[in-house]
Amino acid sequence: MTNDQRLPSAYHRTDAIARAMESGDHRQIIGGMWDEIGRLQFDLLVDNGLQPRHRLIDLGCGSFRGGVHFANYLDAGNYFGADINASIMDAGYDRELAPLGLANKVPRANLLVTGDFDVGKLGTTFDYALALSLFTHLPINLIRTCLEKLRPTMATDGRLFATFFVCDDGLPLWRPISHPRGGITTYGDADPYHYKVADIEFMAGSTGWHIEREVRFDHPRSQRCFVLATA
């Protein structure tokens, strides 16, 4: 097995991602569907109470597919982003946020390059956290690490909105699942990952969170969204 094969996902190949960004499309490399999914995640949080005064941490923010909407809506300084790939964030900042006049609302100090979710380094607390199409690329213990490190940074009434590919209880976890909508095949032990709801409950419960509810979420690639609150 090569070193690359042992990495949790392709996004952990940061050097390869950086090379691809030199000639690649910063929108496509994070999954495309820029306008549809960008707006979808914005509407998700606004429909669930996000206001301009709130502070939001966008985990796995990438090149700001959702960030352009959030930065425009939130009060200056209230949008924060974290991602493992500096090259993708830089491309998004220079090619998306800045041309829209949003750089003054999102200081670079609000953006954290991290592979281990040390969001405490941002030095603030968050009312909302979003992990859209992030946990779908991570194994269970990296998700737990994220939840453990995020929890102390959340406001008392803060909420995390996280999307997952879900394996129905009647199916074996190890069997690949082909999701008709979007044509994605997911796996129990490889990227993109699927989980049973009981797995999500375990990840939440073992790190000081609980599933508050599942929200209606019309994701074009069959991801489902769960709202997590601190226990």
C-alpha positions in Angstrom: 0.0 0.0 0.0 1.4 3.4 -0.9 1.4 6.4 1.3 -1.3 8.1 -0.8 -3.5 5.0 -0.3 -3.3 5.4 3.4 -4.4 9.0 3.4 -8.1 9.5 4.4 -9.0 11.3 1.2 -7.6 12.9 -1.9 -7.9 16.3 -0.2 -5.1 15.2 2.2 -2.7 15.1 -0.8 -2.0 18.8 -0.2 1.1 18.9 -2.5 -0.9 17.4 -5.4 -3.8 19.7 -4.8 -1.5 22.7 -4.9 0.0 21.6 -8.2 -3.5 21.0 -9.6 -4.5 24.5 -8.5 -1.8 26.1 -10.6 -3.6 25.1 -13.7 -6.9 23.8 -12.4 -10.4 25.1 -11.7 -10.8 26.1 -8.0 -14.5 25.5 -8.4 -14.4 22.1 -9.9 -11.8 20.7 -7.5 -14.1 21.0 -4.6 -16.9 19.1 -6.4 -18.4 21.6 -8.8 -22.1 22.5 -8.7 -20.9 25.9 -7.6 -24.1 27.9 -7.8 -26.5 25.2 -6.7 -24.7 23.9 -3.7 -23.4 27.3 -2.7 -26.8 28.7 -2.5 -28.2 25.5 -0.9 -26.0 25.7 2.1 -26.6 29.4 2.6 -30.4 28.8 2.5 -30.0 25.9 4.9 -28.5 28.1 7.7 -30.6 31.1 7.1 -33.8 29.0 7.1 -32.5 27.7 10.5 -32.0 31.0 12.1 -28.6 32.4 10.9 -28.5 36.2 11.3 -25.9 38.7 10.3 -24.8 39.2 13.9 -23.9 35.5 14.3 -20.4 34.1 14.0 -20.0 31.1 11.6 -17.2 28.7 11.2 -17.2 27.0 7.8 -15.3 23.7 8.2 -13.7 22.5 5.0 -14.6 25.8 3.4 -12.5 25.1 0.3 -12.7 27.9 -2.3 -15.7 29.5 -0.6 -18.6 27.9 -2.6 -20.8 28.8 0.3 -18.5 31.4 1.8 -19.2 34.0 -0.9 -22.9 33.9 0.2 -22.1 33.8 4.0 -19.5 36.6 3.8 -21.9 38.8 1.9 -24.7 38.2 4.4 -22.9 38.2 7.8 -21.6 41.3 9.5 -18.0 42.1 8.8 -15.6 39.7 10.6 -18.3 37.1 11.4 -17.4 34.6 8.7 -14.5 32.2 9.5 -13.2 29.3 7.4 -10.9 26.3 8.0 -9.5 24.0 5.4 -6.5 21.6 5.0 -5.5 23.1 1.7 -4.0 26.6 1.6 -3.9 26.6 -2.1 -7.6 26.1 -2.5 -8.4 28.8 0.0 -6.0 31.2 -1.6 -7.6 30.7 -5.0 -11.0 31.2 -3.6 -10.0 34.3 -1.7 -8.3 35.9 -4.7 -10.8 34.8 -7.4 -14.1 34.8 -5.5 -14.1 36.9 -2.4 -11.9 39.7 -3.5 -13.6 40.4 -6.9 -16.9 40.6 -5.1 -15.5 43.2 -2.7 -15.8 40.8 0.3 -12.1 40.8 1.3 -12.7 43.6 3.7 -15.4 41.5 5.4 -13.2 38.4 5.7 -9.8 39.3 7.0 -7.2 36.6 6.2 -6.8 36.2 10.0 -10.3 34.6 10.0 -9.1 31.8 7.7 -7.2 28.8 9.2 -5.2 26.2 7.4 -5.4 23.1 9.5 -5.4 19.4 9.0 -6.3 18.6 12.6 -9.2 21.0 13.2 -7.4 23.3 15.7 -10.1 25.9 15.3 -9.4 27.2 18.8 -6.5 29.0 17.2 -9.0 31.4 15.7 -9.6 32.8 19.2 -13.3 33.2 19.2 -16.6 31.4 19.8 -19.1 30.4 17.2 -22.9 30.5 17.0 -23.0 28.3 14.0 -20.7 25.7 12.5 -21.1 24.1 9.1 -19.5 20.9 7.9 -20.9 20.4 4.4 -19.3 17.6 2.3 -16.5 17.4 4.9 -17.4 14.3 7.0 -18.3 12.5 3.8 -14.5 12.5 3.1 -13.3 11.5 6.6 -13.1 8.2 8.6 -14.8 8.0 12.0 -11.9 9.0 14.3 -11.0 12.1 12.3 -14.7 13.2 12.6 -14.5 12.6 16.3 -11.3 14.6 16.5 -13.1 17.5 14.7 -16.0 17.3 17.1 -13.8 17.2 20.2 -11.8 20.3 19.1 -14.9 22.2 17.9 -17.0 21.8 21.0 -15.0 24.2 23.3 -15.3 26.9 20.7 -19.1 26.8 20.4 -21.4 29.2 22.1 -23.7 27.7 24.7 -26.6 27.6 22.2 -24.4 27.0 19.2 -25.3 24.4 16.6 -23.3 22.3 14.1 -24.9 21.5 10.7 -23.2 18.4 9.3 -23.9 16.4 6.2 -23.3 12.7 5.8 -24.0 9.9 3.3 -26.2 7.5 5.3 -26.3 3.8 5.1 -29.7 2.5 5.9 -30.0 0.1 8.9 -31.0 -2.8 6.8 -27.8 -2.7 4.7 -24.4 -4.0 5.7 -22.0 -1.1 6.3 -19.2 -2.8 4.3 -21.2 -3.0 1.0 -20.7 -0.1 -1.4 -23.8 2.0 -1.9 -24.7 3.6 -5.2 -26.9 6.7 -4.6 -29.2 7.2 -7.5 -29.4 10.9 -7.1 -26.0 12.3 -8.1 -24.5 9.0 -9.1 -22.1 8.8 -6.1 -20.9 5.4 -4.8 -20.0 5.5 -1.1 -18.1 3.0 1.1 -17.8 2.0 4.7 -14.0 2.1 4.7 -13.0 4.5 2.0 -13.6 8.0 0.6 -16.4 8.9 0.1 -17.6 7.4 3.4 -21.1 6.4 4.4 -22.3 6.0 8.0 -25.3 4.6 9.8 -27.3 7.0 12.0 -26.1 5.0 15.0 -22.5 5.8 14.0 -23.3 9.5 13.9 -25.0 9.2 17.3 -21.8 7.5 18.6 -19.5 10.1 17.2 -21.6 12.9 18.7 -22.2 11.2 22.0 -18.6 10.3 22.6 -17.4 13.9 22.0 -19.9 15.9 24.0 -22.5 16.4 21.4 -25.9 14.9 20.5 -28.1 14.8 17.4 -30.8 17.4 18.0 -32.6 16.7 14.7 -32.3 16.0 11.1 -33.3 18.8 8.8 -34.9 18.7 5.4 -32.1 19.1 2.9 -32.5 18.7 -0.8 -28.9 17.9 -1.6 -28.3 17.0 -5.3 -25.9 14.1 -4.3 -28.1 12.5 -1.6 -26.3 13.8 1.4 -28.4 14.2 4.6 -28.0 17.0 7.1 -28.0 16.5 10.9 -28.0 19.3 13.5 -25.7 18.6 16.5 -25.9 20.4 19.8 -23.5 20.2 22.7 -24.6 17.8 25.4 
